[in-house]
Amino acid sequence: MAAAAFAATAPHGREEGGSLSTPAPEAVGAQERASKDGSGSGGRESPSDRDSRERTVSAPVRIADGATVRLLRPGDRVDVIATEGSSDTDARVVARRARVTDVPTAEGPAVQGAGKSGGLVVLRVPSRTATKLAGASATAQLAVTLC
């Protein structure tokens, strides 16, 4: 397979001796698969590959427990959990391994007058996840766990 990958990346045309080079059949197959699925690996694209290419956005999220938010620092990774009821079965993970980009302080103008308890945190997440976070925050209390 390594030889096929090497052959697939080698330039086509003339070799050192001046003769024309042609790629090995397995190299052509690898190139075709890579160009069809866009992965470049010749295999199927995994969900994590798709997520890593998805556009990310900054999403302000209000976490129910303000003391937990005060433990967070930019660069931390968190899972965000929504709880809609009083039982443990009503909890669901809304975002996995979201990166904390900011933890606004209580003195900041964006936080004053918010009128809600808890704490505000800004997370960098894929745009689809930001939509889920916004929807969950409208109907549930949000919590975080450090990853």
PyMOL commands that set and color helices and strands:
alter all, ss='L'
color gray80, all
select helices_A, chain A and resi 2-9+25-37+47-53+66-70+88-90+127-139
alter helices_A, ss='H'
color red, helices_A
select strands_A, chain A and resi 13-14+20-21+56-63+77-83+91-102+119-126+141-146
alter strands_A, ss='S'
color yellow, strands_A
deselect
rebuild
show_as cartoon
